[in-house]
């Protein structure tokens, strides 16, 4: 169950319990129990993450993140890479390790699948 749904059900339970407290007495449920549950609801609600940001806010954040990554990459290319050139001949292992460490692999890139992939007649259909 999602946290927000759980919280909503629990709050509804407290509300209904307060409305029908007399019917709960035979089950040893008293006002203090409902107050304790209400306090637990409040504590649980305070620990829930904030609601999700709107689409426009996320889009703006993504754009700023892209710019920050681009600026960081440019900084590495323009400053650090130039500072490492003397180590290419004096400490080749260090230089190779640095170059390998600064390579960025784009795992987030998605490629569209072709609509009608070419079928291989030698392979059985799946």
C-alpha positions in Angstrom: 0.0 0.0 0.0 1.3 3.5 -0.8 2.2 5.7 2.1 -0.4 8.4 1.3 -3.2 5.8 1.0 -2.1 4.2 4.3 -2.2 7.6 6.0 -5.6 8.5 4.6 -7.1 5.2 5.8 -5.6 5.6 9.2 -7.0 9.2 9.5 -10.4 7.9 8.4 -10.2 5.2 11.0 -9.6 7.8 13.8 -12.4 9.9 12.5 -14.9 7.0 12.4 -13.6 5.8 15.8 -14.3 9.2 17.4 -17.8 9.2 15.8 -18.6 5.7 17.2 -16.6 5.7 20.4 -19.5 4.2 22.4 -19.6 1.2 20.1 -15.9 0.6 20.6 -16.0 0.5 24.4 -16.7 -3.3 24.6 -13.5 -3.8 22.6 -11.5 -1.8 25.1 -10.9 1.1 22.7 -11.0 4.5 24.5 -10.4 8.1 23.5 -6.7 7.8 24.6 -6.2 5.0 22.0 -7.6 7.2 19.2 -5.4 10.1 20.4 -2.4 7.8 20.3 -3.2 6.7 16.8 -3.8 10.3 15.7 -0.3 11.2 17.1 1.2 8.3 15.3 -0.5 9.5 12.1 1.0 13.0 12.6 4.5 11.5 13.2 4.2 9.2 10.1 3.0 12.1 8.0 6.0 14.3 9.0 8.4 11.6 7.8 6.8 11.3 4.4 8.7 13.0 1.5 7.2 16.1 0.1 4.8 15.8 -2.8 6.4 15.4 -6.2 7.3 18.6 -7.9 5.3 19.7 -10.9 6.4 18.9 -14.4 7.5 22.4 -15.1 9.7 22.4 -12.0 11.3 19.1 -12.9 11.9 20.2 -16.4 13.6 23.4 -15.2 15.7 21.4 -12.8 16.7 18.9 -15.6 17.7 21.8 -17.8 19.9 23.4 -15.1 21.4 20.0 -14.3 22.3 19.5 -18.0 24.0 22.9 -18.0 25.9 22.1 -14.8 27.1 18.8 -16.3 28.1 20.6 -19.5 30.0 23.3 -17.5 31.8 20.6 -15.4 32.7 18.7 -18.5 34.1 21.8 -20.2 36.1 22.6 -17.1 37.6 19.2 -17.2 38.4 19.4 -20.9 39.8 22.9 -20.8 41.7 23.0 -17.6 42.4 19.6 -16.1 43.2 17.8 -19.3 45.7 20.5 -20.3 47.3 20.2 -16.8 47.7 16.4 -17.4 49.6 16.7 -20.7 53.1 16.8 -19.1 52.3 13.5 -17.4 51.7 11.8 -20.7 55.4 11.1 -21.2 56.7 11.4 -17.7 54.1 9.1 -16.0 52.2 7.3 -18.7 50.4 4.9 -16.3 49.1 7.8 -14.3 48.0 9.6 -17.4 46.2 6.6 -18.8 44.4 6.1 -15.6 43.4 9.7 -15.5 42.1 9.6 -19.1 40.1 6.4 -18.3 38.6 7.9 -15.2 37.4 11.0 -17.0 35.6 9.1 -19.8 31.8 9.4 -19.4 29.7 6.6 -20.6 26.1 7.6 -21.4 24.1 4.8 -19.9 20.9 6.9 -20.1 20.9 7.0 -23.9 17.9 5.3 -25.4 17.6 4.1 -29.0 14.4 3.6 -30.8 13.7 0.1 -31.9 12.8 -0.3 -35.6 9.1 -0.8 -36.2 9.6 -3.9 -38.4 13.0 -5.5 -37.6 14.6 -7.5 -40.4 13.8 -11.1 -39.8 16.4 -13.8 -40.1 14.9 -16.7 -41.9 17.4 -19.1 -40.4 16.1 -18.4 -36.8 12.8 -19.8 -35.6 10.0 -17.2 -34.8 9.7 -16.4 -31.1 
